[in-house]
Amino acid sequence: VQLEESGGASVQAGGSLRLSCVGSGYTFSTYCMGWFRQIPGNVQRNRVAIIRSDGTTEYEKPVKGRFSISRDNAKKTLYLQMDSLKQEDTATYYCVAGPSCGVYYTWGQGVQVSVSS
């Protein structure tokens, strides 16, 4: 199982970015997928959003209303649309996959998102 993220960049506050994550080596459509992030200087990786195999989604409070998670099963790709970005969104973002939500066996290598004022 492999996950490969892309789309990380440096943007100004208020801007938008879309992260992508391509999965391989497993049945993409059946897995719960999600995004976590790790803020610079912190060890902990915090959940940002998840999307179940049935398409239902959950968002953490700091990003709700600004971020949108989606998946294209035909392309085996997970997306994170990030709008109205804030400086506190600066982090390394990780794509995750698991047979059920909460059990993420596989993590991507991470992409850097940097938001400046």
C-alpha positions as CSV (number, residue, x, y, z in Angstrom):
1,V,0.0,0.0,0.0
2,Q,1.4,3.4,-1.0
3,L,0.2,6.9,-0.8
4,E,1.7,9.8,-2.6
5,E,0.7,13.4,-1.8
6,S,1.2,16.5,-3.9
7,G,0.1,20.1,-4.0
8,G,1.9,21.6,-1.1
9,A,3.0,25.2,-1.5
10,S,3.5,28.5,0.1
11,V,0.5,30.9,0.0
12,Q,-0.7,34.1,1.5
13,A,-3.4,34.1,4.1
14,G,-6.8,34.1,2.6
15,G,-5.6,32.0,-0.3
16,S,-6.5,28.5,-1.5
17,L,-4.7,25.3,-2.1
18,R,-5.7,21.8,-3.2
19,L,-3.8,18.8,-2.0
20,S,-4.0,15.5,-3.8
21,C,-3.1,11.9,-2.7
22,V,-2.9,9.0,-5.1
23,G,-3.3,5.5,-3.5
24,S,-1.9,2.3,-4.9
25,G,-1.6,-1.3,-3.9
26,Y,-5.1,-1.7,-2.4
27,T,-8.8,-1.4,-3.2
28,F,-9.0,2.4,-2.9
29,S,-12.7,2.6,-2.9
30,T,-13.2,0.4,0.2
31,Y,-10.8,2.3,2.5
32,C,-11.4,5.1,4.8
33,M,-9.2,8.0,3.8
34,G,-8.1,11.1,5.6
35,W,-5.8,14.0,6.1
36,F,-3.7,14.7,9.2
37,R,-1.4,17.6,9.9
38,Q,1.7,18.2,12.0
39,I,2.4,21.8,13.0
40,P,6.1,22.8,13.1
41,G,7.7,22.1,16.4
42,N,5.0,19.7,17.4
43,V,5.3,15.9,17.6
44,Q,1.6,15.2,17.5
45,R,-0.2,14.8,14.2
46,N,-3.8,16.0,14.4
47,R,-6.7,14.8,12.3
48,V,-8.0,17.4,9.8
49,A,-10.7,15.5,7.9
50,I,-11.8,12.0,6.9
51,I,-14.0,10.5,4.2
52,R,-15.5,7.1,4.5
53,S,-15.9,4.6,1.7
54,D,-19.6,5.7,1.5
55,G,-18.5,9.3,1.0
56,T,-19.6,10.6,4.3
57,T,-17.2,13.1,5.8
58,E,-16.0,14.6,9.1
59,Y,-14.0,17.7,9.8
60,E,-12.2,19.0,12.8
61,K,-13.4,22.3,14.2
62,P,-10.5,24.5,13.1
63,V,-11.0,23.7,9.5
64,K,-14.8,23.2,9.3
65,G,-16.3,25.5,6.7
66,R,-13.0,26.2,5.1
67,F,-11.7,22.8,4.0
68,S,-13.4,20.2,1.9
69,I,-12.3,16.6,1.6
70,S,-13.3,14.5,-1.4
71,R,-12.4,11.4,-3.3
72,D,-12.4,10.1,-6.8
73,N,-12.4,6.3,-6.6
74,A,-11.9,5.9,-10.4
75,K,-8.7,7.9,-10.2
76,K,-7.8,6.4,-6.8
77,T,-7.2,10.0,-5.6
78,L,-8.0,11.8,-2.4
79,Y,-8.3,15.6,-2.3
80,L,-8.3,18.3,0.3
81,Q,-9.5,21.7,-0.9
82,M,-8.3,24.4,1.5
83,D,-9.8,27.8,1.3
84,S,-9.5,30.9,3.4
85,L,-6.2,29.7,4.6
86,K,-4.8,31.1,7.9
87,Q,-1.3,31.2,9.2
88,E,-2.2,28.6,11.8
89,D,-2.8,26.1,8.9
90,T,0.9,26.1,8.3
91,A,1.9,22.4,8.7
92,T,3.0,19.2,7.1
93,Y,-0.1,17.5,5.7
94,Y,-0.3,13.7,5.6
95,C,-2.7,11.5,3.6
96,V,-3.8,8.4,5.5
97,A,-5.6,5.2,4.6
98,G,-7.2,2.4,6.5
99,P,-9.7,-0.4,6.3
100,S,-11.8,1.4,8.8
101,C,-11.8,5.0,10.1
102,G,-9.6,5.4,13.1
103,V,-7.3,2.5,12.0
104,Y,-4.8,4.1,9.6
105,Y,-2.1,1.6,8.6
106,T,-0.7,3.7,5.9
107,W,0.6,7.2,5.8
108,G,2.0,9.3,2.9
109,Q,5.3,11.1,3.1
110,G,3.8,14.4,3.8
111,V,3.6,17.7,2.0
112,Q,4.4,21.1,3.3
113,V,1.8,23.9,3.4
114,S,3.1,27.3,4.5
115,V,0.7,30.3,5.0
116,S,2.1,33.8,5.4
117,S,0.5,37.0,6.4
